């Protein structure tokens, strides 16, 4: 839809594609017509950074997000364990030490589930707590196993506390992965059903195949199987974890020295399951104070976080992947990590100019003023998570202090420099409903009622654009989705109201009435059934917001 026609009264769909609007299609015969009355139709939402299999698995795990004290957590573990077989693991996720006043200790966990192995994942995903049974099985308890590079086994006067940070988590995951493809397929299907109910038609899975984030070396097969079984209700672009890539032999003229076998790289696949960027972890998390920062945090021991690997190895992986044709997604939260990512991207482009590359900095949690222009000049896309501001904004503010608070999860500052900012969630680290994310972009309000970085607020139209137009562009798929235009995929969402036509605090309360993927309903069939055999559909699109950007 052109700038001069941002809205339409009718939209035609044929064979999964949009074929036209208003007078162009109203005279044509239609198999079905819908009159959605006061509802609004917008392009399907995209989430540029989520963890789909992880979230799907968490739906069957003990949910610890509501625990406000350690005693509540220990009690929840005890109750959950009662319904498990004697030899089953107790697996929980979503606990927040900043809310409970500390991390679970192995001694408390030992009393909660007599003898069973207990594995509790922090909400950030960058640390976990385990009991003595797990410490013994991994070899941590007797000191026979040390933390791998980029990881930490936390200890007190009595030995390991049970807290494992960053790469040290692999000591636990090594005992449970790889998960069966069947289990992963079920988890993906469960997650996809939730996503469809929230209006999501496309998501980017931020790391599969290897490392502490991967579920299986053959994880891609689970997404293919989910599609084959018909349970994948969302288009998915998959990031390959950097640990899954390896040196390759090819003709010297090809320059492909690093990647996956057969030369598979970013872009391989189809409109439903496609391979995206290489995902590389540079640092840790701001929530856990393991993000790499140039100046110490204001709490938690006043440390400066850590890097996942040596600076040389991180840089080399980024340069090698770039030169081998990959887009690169660099997880960088602290400003020191952002420095490394930007330096590595600059080195990569100097070695082999690729003006069409769409490299990204995942999270970009702390970006100094002097770093903003480098994003623009290097054509790097930041991928922040706006709803972090609501869910963990208060603890982030405490970590960075008043002086650095304006640097946290920026948005408008990037837009002012012509840099696109797509919408994303990092689910299950935070709630993933796109409308909640849009609300946080507009208000930047924390759960404690503080407005964090008010100068970075954007209007509702811009927020909607982030989850549609800019999410599609960041994935390199702006020619197929992101706007409602003739020839594009018929992915759209029926809403009870337009985000720009409700109060800012009400955006998250807008109801998703139905979600349509490639012309087929994947959520809200009952709603659409009520509309059948009536007249035409009213549509609105943020396509008029589309601007030419670098």
C-alpha positions as CSV (number, residue, x, y, z in Angstrom):
1,X,0.0,0.0,0.0
2,X,1.4,3.4,-1.0
3,X,2.1,6.4,1.2
4,X,-0.9,8.0,-0.3
5,X,-3.2,5.1,0.6
6,X,-2.3,3.9,4.1
7,X,-5.7,2.3,4.7
8,X,-8.2,0.3,2.6
9,X,-11.7,-0.9,2.9
10,X,-11.2,-4.2,1.2
11,X,-8.3,-6.7,0.6
12,X,-8.2,-9.6,-1.8
13,X,-6.3,-12.8,-1.1
14,X,-5.6,-15.6,-3.6
15,X,-3.3,-18.7,-3.1
16,X,-1.7,-17.3,0.0
17,X,-0.9,-13.9,-1.5
18,X,-2.4,-10.4,-1.4
19,X,-3.8,-9.6,-4.9
20,X,-5.2,-6.1,-4.4
21,X,-7.3,-3.6,-2.5
22,X,-10.6,-1.7,-2.8
23,X,-11.9,-1.1,-6.3
24,X,-9.2,-3.3,-7.8
25,X,-10.8,-6.4,-6.3
26,X,-14.3,-5.5,-5.2
27,X,-15.8,-6.4,-8.6
28,X,-14.1,-9.8,-8.6
29,X,-16.0,-13.0,-7.5
30,X,-14.8,-14.3,-4.2
31,X,-15.1,-17.8,-2.6
32,X,-15.5,-16.2,0.8
33,X,-16.1,-12.6,2.0
34,X,-15.7,-11.3,5.5
35,X,-16.9,-8.1,7.1
36,X,-14.9,-7.5,10.2
37,X,-17.0,-4.5,11.2
38,X,-14.9,-2.4,13.7
39,X,-11.9,-4.7,13.8
40,X,-8.6,-3.5,12.4
41,X,-6.3,-5.6,10.2
42,X,-2.6,-5.1,10.3
43,X,0.4,-7.1,8.9
44,X,1.4,-10.2,10.9
45,X,3.8,-9.4,13.8
46,X,7.4,-10.5,13.8
47,X,9.7,-11.2,16.8
48,X,13.3,-10.7,15.8
49,X,14.8,-12.5,18.7
50,X,13.2,-15.3,20.7
51,X,13.9,-18.8,21.8
52,X,11.1,-21.0,20.5
53,X,12.1,-24.5,21.6
54,X,13.3,-23.2,25.0
55,X,10.0,-21.5,25.5
56,X,8.0,-24.5,24.4
57,X,9.9,-26.8,26.7
58,X,9.4,-24.3,29.6
59,X,5.7,-24.7,29.2
60,X,6.1,-28.2,30.7
61,X,8.6,-27.2,33.4
62,X,8.1,-25.8,36.8
63,X,7.3,-22.1,36.4
64,X,9.3,-20.1,39.0
65,X,8.6,-16.6,37.7
66,X,6.0,-16.0,40.5
67,X,8.3,-16.8,43.4
68,X,9.0,-13.8,45.6
69,X,11.2,-15.5,48.2
70,X,13.6,-18.4,48.4
71,X,11.2,-20.2,50.7
72,X,8.5,-19.9,48.1
73,X,10.8,-21.4,45.5
74,X,11.9,-24.3,47.7
75,X,8.2,-25.1,48.5
76,X,7.3,-25.0,44.8
77,X,10.1,-27.4,44.0
78,X,8.9,-29.8,46.7
79,X,5.3,-29.8,45.5
80,X,6.3,-30.2,41.9
81,X,8.6,-33.2,42.8
82,X,5.7,-35.1,44.4
83,X,4.2,-35.9,41.0
84,X,7.4,-37.0,39.4
85,X,8.9,-40.5,39.1
86,X,11.6,-41.2,41.6
87,X,14.4,-40.9,39.1
88,X,13.0,-37.9,37.2
89,X,14.8,-34.6,37.1
90,X,13.1,-31.5,38.7
91,X,13.5,-28.9,36.0
92,X,12.2,-25.3,36.6
93,X,12.7,-22.0,34.9
94,X,12.2,-18.3,35.3
95,X,13.4,-17.6,38.8
96,X,14.8,-14.1,39.5
97,X,17.4,-13.6,42.2
98,X,16.8,-9.9,42.3
99,X,13.2,-10.5,43.4
100,X,13.9,-13.2,45.9
101,X,17.0,-11.6,47.4
102,X,19.4,-14.3,46.2
103,X,20.0,-17.5,44.2
104,X,18.8,-20.9,45.4
105,X,21.5,-22.7,47.4
106,X,22.2,-26.4,46.9
107,X,21.5,-27.0,50.7
108,X,18.0,-25.6,50.4
109,X,17.4,-27.6,47.1
110,X,18.7,-30.8,48.7
111,X,15.8,-30.6,51.3
112,X,13.2,-29.9,48.6
113,X,13.3,-33.0,46.5
114,X,15.1,-35.8,48.4
115,X,17.7,-37.3,46.1
116,X,16.3,-36.2,42.7
117,X,18.5,-34.1,40.5
118,X,17.3,-30.4,40.5
119,X,18.1,-28.0,37.7
120,X,16.6,-24.5,38.0
121,X,17.2,-22.0,35.1
122,X,17.5,-18.3,35.8
123,X,15.1,-16.1,33.9
124,X,18.1,-14.6,31.9
125,X,19.2,-18.0,30.7
126,X,22.7,-17.1,31.6
127,X,22.9,-19.0,34.8
128,X,21.3,-21.8,36.7
129,X,21.1,-23.4,40.2
130,X,21.5,-27.1,40.9
131,X,21.5,-29.3,43.9
132,X,24.2,-31.6,45.3
133,X,23.0,-34.6,43.3
134,X,23.7,-32.7,40.1
135,X,27.0,-31.3,41.4
136,X,28.1,-34.9,42.1
137,X,27.0,-36.2,38.7
138,X,28.9,-33.5,36.9
139,X,32.1,-33.9,38.9
140,X,31.8,-30.4,40.3
141,X,31.3,-31.5,43.9
142,X,34.7,-33.2,44.2
143,X,36.6,-30.7,42.2
144,X,37.4,-33.1,39.4
145,X,35.8,-30.8,36.8
146,X,36.6,-27.1,36.4
147,X,34.5,-24.4,34.8
148,X,35.1,-24.1,31.0
149,X,36.3,-20.8,29.5
150,X,33.7,-18.1,29.8
151,X,32.0,-19.8,32.7
152,X,32.0,-19.7,36.5
153,X,31.3,-22.2,39.3
154,X,30.2,-20.1,42.3
155,X,31.6,-21.2,45.6
156,X,31.4,-20.2,49.2
157,X,33.2,-21.4,52.4
158,X,31.5,-24.8,52.1
159,X,32.3,-25.4,48.4
160,X,30.1,-25.0,45.3
161,X,26.8,-23.2,46.1
162,X,25.1,-24.8,43.1
163,X,25.1,-21.6,41.0
164,X,26.6,-22.0,37.6
165,X,27.2,-19.0,35.4
166,X,27.4,-18.7,31.6
167,X,29.5,-21.4,29.9
168,X,29.6,-23.5,33.1
169,X,26.0,-24.4,32.5
170,X,27.2,-26.7,29.7
171,X,28.4,-29.1,32.5
172,X,24.7,-29.7,33.3
173,X,23.3,-29.5,29.8
174,X,25.8,-32.1,28.6
175,X,23.8,-34.6,30.7
176,X,20.5,-34.0,29.1
177,X,21.2,-32.9,25.5
178,X,20.7,-33.7,22.8
179,X,16.9,-33.8,23.3
180,X,15.0,-36.1,21.0
181,X,13.7,-34.5,17.8
182,X,10.2,-35.7,18.8
183,X,10.3,-33.8,22.1
184,X,11.6,-30.7,20.4
185,X,8.9,-30.9,17.8
186,X,6.3,-31.0,20.5
187,X,7.8,-28.0,22.2
188,X,8.0,-26.0,19.0
189,X,4.3,-26.8,18.3
190,X,3.3,-25.8,21.8
191,X,5.2,-22.5,21.5
192,X,3.8,-21.8,18.0
193,X,0.2,-22.1,19.2
194,X,0.9,-19.4,21.8
195,X,2.6,-17.2,19.2
196,X,-0.3,-17.5,16.8
197,X,-2.7,-16.4,19.6
198,X,-0.6,-13.2,20.0
199,X,-0.6,-12.3,16.3
200,X,2.9,-13.5,15.6
201,X,3.4,-14.8,12.0
202,X,7.2,-14.8,11.9
203,X,9.9,-15.3,14.6
204,X,13.7,-15.5,14.6
205,X,15.0,-18.4,16.8
206,X,18.2,-16.9,18.3
207,X,20.5,-19.9,18.4
208,X,20.2,-23.6,17.6
209,X,22.5,-26.6,17.2
210,X,25.3,-26.2,19.7
211,X,26.7,-24.3,22.7
212,X,24.7,-23.8,25.9
213,X,21.8,-22.4,24.0
214,X,21.4,-25.4,21.5
215,X,19.0,-28.2,22.1
216,X,20.4,-30.7,19.7
217,X,23.0,-30.8,16.9
218,X,20.1,-31.8,14.6
219,X,17.8,-29.1,16.0
220,X,16.8,-27.9,12.5
221,X,15.2,-31.3,11.9
222,X,12.7,-30.5,14.6
223,X,11.4,-27.4,12.9
224,X,11.2,-29.2,9.6
225,X,9.2,-32.0,11.3
226,X,6.9,-29.5,13.1
227,X,6.1,-28.0,9.7
228,X,5.5,-31.5,8.2
229,X,3.1,-32.3,11.0
230,X,1.2,-29.1,10.6
231,X,2.0,-27.8,14.1
232,X,4.2,-25.0,13.0
233,X,1.9,-22.0,12.8
234,X,4.6,-19.4,12.5
235,X,7.3,-18.7,10.0
236,X,10.7,-19.3,11.5
237,X,14.2,-18.0,10.7
238,X,16.9,-20.0,12.6
239,X,20.2,-18.7,13.8
240,X,23.0,-21.3,13.9
241,X,25.1,-21.0,17.1
242,X,28.7,-20.2,16.3
243,X,29.8,-23.4,18.0
244,X,28.0,-25.4,15.3
245,X,30.1,-23.8,12.6
246,X,33.6,-25.2,11.7
247,X,36.4,-24.8,9.3
248,X,35.6,-25.8,5.7
249,X,37.6,-26.7,2.7
250,X,36.6,-25.1,-0.6
251,X,38.2,-23.7,-3.7
252,X,40.3,-20.7,-2.8
253,X,38.3,-18.7,-5.3
254,X,35.1,-19.3,-3.2
255,X,36.5,-17.9,0.0
256,X,34.2,-20.2,2.1
257,X,36.4,-21.2,5.0
258,X,34.0,-21.3,7.9
259,X,30.4,-22.5,8.1
260,X,28.3,-25.6,7.8
261,X,28.8,-28.6,5.6
262,X,27.8,-28.4,2.0
263,X,28.2,-24.6,2.1
264,X,24.8,-24.0,3.7
265,X,24.6,-20.5,5.0
266,X,22.3,-17.6,5.7
267,X,19.2,-17.6,3.4
268,X,19.0,-21.4,2.9
269,X,15.4,-22.6,3.2
270,X,12.0,-21.4,2.2
271,X,9.3,-19.0,3.5
272,X,8.4,-21.3,6.4
273,X,11.8,-22.5,7.7
274,X,14.9,-20.5,6.7
275,X,18.4,-20.3,8.0
276,X,19.3,-16.9,9.3
277,X,22.5,-15.4,10.9
278,X,25.3,-17.0,12.8
279,X,24.7,-16.3,16.5
280,X,27.7,-15.6,18.6
281,X,27.7,-14.8,22.3
282,X,30.2,-12.1,23.2
283,X,29.2,-11.4,26.8
284,X,26.6,-12.4,29.4
285,X,23.5,-10.7,30.8
286,X,22.7,-7.3,32.4
287,X,20.2,-9.0,34.8
288,X,23.0,-11.3,36.1
289,X,25.7,-8.6,36.0
290,X,27.8,-10.8,33.6
291,X,27.5,-8.3,30.7
292,X,30.9,-6.9,29.7
293,X,30.9,-3.2,30.7
294,X,33.7,-0.6,30.6
295,X,33.0,0.7,34.1
296,X,32.0,-1.5,37.1
297,X,28.3,-2.1,37.9
298,X,26.9,-0.2,40.8
299,X,26.0,-3.3,42.8
300,X,26.6,-7.0,43.0
301,X,30.3,-6.7,43.9
302,X,31.0,-3.9,41.4
303,X,32.4,-6.2,38.7
304,X,32.7,-5.5,35.0
305,X,31.2,-8.7,33.7
306,X,33.0,-11.1,31.4
307,X,33.5,-12.2,27.8
308,X,32.4,-15.6,26.6
309,X,35.7,-16.3,24.8
310,X,39.0,-14.5,24.2
311,X,38.7,-11.3,22.3
312,X,40.8,-12.7,19.5
313,X,38.6,-15.8,19.1
314,X,35.4,-13.8,19.1
315,X,36.7,-11.4,16.5
316,X,38.0,-14.2,14.3
317,X,34.7,-16.1,14.3
318,X,32.8,-13.0,13.2
319,X,35.3,-12.1,10.5
320,X,35.4,-15.7,9.2
321,X,31.6,-16.0,9.1
322,X,31.3,-12.7,7.3
323,X,33.9,-13.7,4.7
324,X,32.1,-17.0,4.2
325,X,28.8,-15.4,3.3
326,X,27.0,-15.4,6.6
327,X,25.0,-12.6,8.3
328,X,26.2,-12.4,11.9
329,X,24.1,-11.8,15.1
330,X,26.4,-10.8,17.9
331,X,25.0,-11.1,21.4
332,X,26.4,-7.9,23.0
333,X,24.7,-6.3,26.0
334,X,27.4,-4.4,27.9
335,X,29.1,-1.4,26.2
336,X,32.4,-3.1,26.2
337,X,30.9,-6.1,24.3
338,X,29.3,-3.6,21.9
339,X,32.7,-2.1,21.3
340,X,34.1,-5.6,20.4
341,X,31.2,-6.4,18.1
342,X,31.4,-3.1,16.2
343,X,35.2,-3.4,15.9
344,X,34.8,-7.0,14.6
345,X,32.2,-6.0,12.0
346,X,34.5,-3.1,10.9
347,X,37.4,-5.5,10.5
348,X,35.2,-8.0,8.6
349,X,34.0,-5.3,6.1
350,X,37.5,-4.1,5.6
351,X,38.8,-7.6,4.8
352,X,35.8,-8.3,2.5
353,X,33.4,-5.5,1.7
354,X,29.8,-6.9,1.7
355,X,27.5,-3.8,1.5
356,X,24.4,-6.1,1.4
357,X,25.2,-7.9,4.7
358,X,22.7,-7.4,7.5
359,X,24.7,-7.9,10.6
360,X,23.1,-7.4,14.0
361,X,23.9,-6.7,17.6
362,X,21.5,-8.7,19.7
363,X,20.2,-6.8,22.8
364,X,22.6,-3.8,22.5
365,X,21.7,-3.3,26.2
366,X,24.1,-0.5,27.0
367,X,25.1,1.8,24.1
368,X,27.2,4.9,24.8
369,X,26.5,8.1,22.9
370,X,29.8,7.7,20.9
371,X,28.7,4.2,19.8
372,X,25.5,5.3,18.2
373,X,27.0,6.7,15.1
374,X,29.1,3.6,14.5
375,X,25.9,1.5,14.2
376,X,24.8,3.9,11.5
377,X,28.1,4.1,9.6
378,X,28.7,0.3,9.8
379,X,25.0,-0.4,8.9
380,X,24.6,-2.6,11.9
381,X,21.1,-3.3,13.2
382,X,20.5,-3.2,17.0
383,X,17.9,-5.8,18.3
384,X,16.8,-4.6,21.8
385,X,13.9,-6.1,23.8
386,X,11.6,-3.3,24.8
387,X,9.6,-5.2,27.4
388,X,12.7,-5.8,29.4
389,X,12.1,-2.2,30.5
390,X,8.9,-3.2,32.2
391,X,9.9,-6.6,33.6
392,X,13.5,-5.9,34.8
393,X,14.0,-2.2,34.2
394,X,14.3,-1.4,37.9
395,X,17.0,-3.9,38.5
396,X,18.9,-2.8,35.3
397,X,18.7,0.8,36.5
398,X,20.2,-0.2,39.8
399,X,23.0,-2.0,38.1
400,X,24.1,0.8,35.8
401,X,23.4,3.9,37.9
402,X,22.0,7.3,37.0
403,X,24.8,8.3,34.7
404,X,24.5,5.3,32.4
405,X,20.7,4.9,32.7
406,X,20.1,6.8,29.4
407,X,22.2,4.3,27.5
408,X,19.9,1.3,28.4
409,X,17.9,-0.4,25.6
410,X,17.8,2.7,23.3
411,X,15.3,3.1,20.5
412,X,14.7,6.7,19.3
413,X,18.4,7.6,19.3
414,X,18.9,4.9,16.7
415,X,16.0,5.9,14.6
416,X,17.2,9.5,14.6
417,X,20.4,8.3,12.8
418,X,18.5,6.3,10.2
419,X,19.1,2.9,11.9
420,X,16.2,0.4,11.9
421,X,15.1,-1.1,15.3
422,X,13.0,-4.3,15.0
423,X,10.7,-5.5,17.7
424,X,11.7,-8.5,19.7
425,X,11.2,-10.2,23.1
426,X,14.0,-12.7,24.0
427,X,11.2,-15.0,25.2
428,X,11.1,-16.8,27.6
429,X,13.4,-14.3,29.3
430,X,10.5,-11.8,29.1
431,X,6.9,-11.9,28.0
432,X,6.7,-12.2,24.3
433,X,3.3,-10.7,23.3
434,X,4.1,-8.1,20.6
435,X,1.4,-5.7,21.8
436,X,3.1,-5.6,25.3
437,X,6.4,-4.9,23.6
438,X,4.8,-2.0,21.6
439,X,3.4,-0.6,24.8
440,X,6.8,-0.6,26.4
441,X,8.3,1.2,23.4
442,X,5.8,3.9,23.9
443,X,5.9,4.3,27.7
444,X,9.3,2.8,28.7
445,X,7.7,2.4,32.1
446,X,9.1,-0.2,34.6
447,X,7.0,-2.4,36.8
448,X,7.9,-0.1,39.7
449,X,6.4,2.9,37.9
450,X,9.6,4.6,36.8
451,X,10.0,5.9,33.2
452,X,13.4,4.6,32.1
453,X,15.1,6.8,29.5
454,X,12.1,8.9,28.5
455,X,14.1,10.5,25.6
456,X,14.0,7.1,23.9
457,X,10.2,6.8,23.7
458,X,8.6,6.4,20.3
459,X,5.0,6.8,19.2
460,X,2.6,3.9,18.6
461,X,2.9,4.0,14.8
462,X,6.7,3.6,15.1
463,X,6.2,0.8,17.6
464,X,3.9,-1.0,15.2
465,X,6.4,-0.5,12.4
466,X,9.1,-2.2,14.6
467,X,7.1,-5.4,14.8
468,X,6.1,-5.4,11.1
469,X,8.1,-3.4,8.6
470,X,11.4,-3.4,10.4
471,X,11.2,-6.9,11.7
472,X,10.8,-8.1,8.1
473,X,13.6,-5.9,6.8
474,X,16.0,-7.1,9.5
475,X,15.3,-10.7,8.4
476,X,16.0,-9.8,4.8
477,X,12.4,-10.6,3.9
478,X,10.9,-7.1,3.2
479,X,10.0,-8.2,-0.3
480,X,7.7,-10.9,1.0
481,X,6.2,-9.6,4.3
482,X,6.0,-6.8,6.8
483,X,3.4,-4.7,4.9
484,X,0.0,-5.3,3.3
485,X,0.8,-4.9,-0.4
486,X,-0.1,-6.7,-3.6
487,X,2.1,-9.7,-4.2
488,X,3.2,-10.1,-0.6
489,X,2.4,-13.0,1.7
490,X,-1.1,-12.9,3.1
491,X,0.0,-12.8,6.7
492,X,-2.2,-10.5,8.8
493,X,-3.8,-10.0,12.2
494,X,-7.3,-9.0,13.2
495,X,-7.2,-6.6,16.2
496,X,-9.9,-5.1,18.4
497,X,-8.3,-1.7,18.1
498,X,-5.4,0.1,16.4
499,X,-2.4,0.7,18.7
500,X,-2.3,4.4,17.8
501,X,-6.0,4.8,18.7
502,X,-5.9,3.7,22.3
503,X,-4.1,5.3,25.3
504,X,-0.4,4.2,25.6
505,X,-1.1,2.1,28.7
506,X,-3.9,0.3,26.8
507,X,-1.9,-1.0,23.9
508,X,-1.1,-4.3,25.7
509,X,-4.8,-4.8,26.4
510,X,-5.8,-4.8,22.7
511,X,-7.2,-8.2,21.8
512,X,-5.9,-10.4,19.0
513,X,-9.1,-11.6,17.4
514,X,-7.6,-13.8,14.7
515,X,-4.2,-14.5,13.0
516,X,-3.9,-15.5,9.3
517,X,-0.8,-17.1,7.8
518,X,-0.6,-17.3,4.0
519,X,-4.3,-16.9,3.8
520,X,-5.2,-19.6,6.3
521,X,-6.4,-19.0,9.8
522,X,-4.0,-20.3,12.5
523,X,-5.8,-18.7,15.4
524,X,-9.3,-17.4,15.9
525,X,-11.3,-19.6,13.6
526,X,-14.4,-19.1,15.6
527,X,-14.2,-15.4,15.2
528,X,-13.7,-15.7,11.5
529,X,-16.6,-18.1,11.2
530,X,-18.9,-15.5,12.6
531,X,-17.8,-13.1,9.8
532,X,-18.3,-15.5,7.0
533,X,-20.9,-14.8,4.3
534,X,-21.0,-11.1,5.1
535,X,-19.4,-8.3,3.2
536,X,-15.8,-7.1,2.9
537,X,-12.9,-6.5,5.3
538,X,-11.6,-3.2,6.5
539,X,-7.8,-3.1,6.6
540,X,-5.2,-0.7,8.0
541,X,-1.5,-1.1,7.4
542,X,1.7,0.6,8.7
543,X,3.0,0.4,5.1
544,X,2.7,4.2,4.8
545,X,5.4,4.4,7.5
546,X,7.9,2.6,5.2
547,X,10.9,4.8,4.6
548,X,14.0,4.2,2.6
549,X,16.8,3.4,5.0
550,X,20.3,2.1,4.6
